């Protein structure tokens, strides 16, 4: 159940970032839009965001696996 709560949180953050992304792009000024570099900046930010999210999901899966392993070991000893 905790995994689904975390997933919902990340989905909300993702949609929030996508909603605010155009507002931040226009606030960057005409220079970035004129040179076309704003697309590169947004792309790098999204790549970093998705990389961090993937890392956190992988880390959570590993921790869940270890928790289940520890619980199985405690049940085996009792």
PyMOL commands that set and color helices and strands:
alter all, ss='L'
color gray80, all
select helices_A, chain A and resi 2-27+30-35+38-77
alter helices_A, ss='H'
color red, helices_A
deselect
rebuild
show_as cartoon
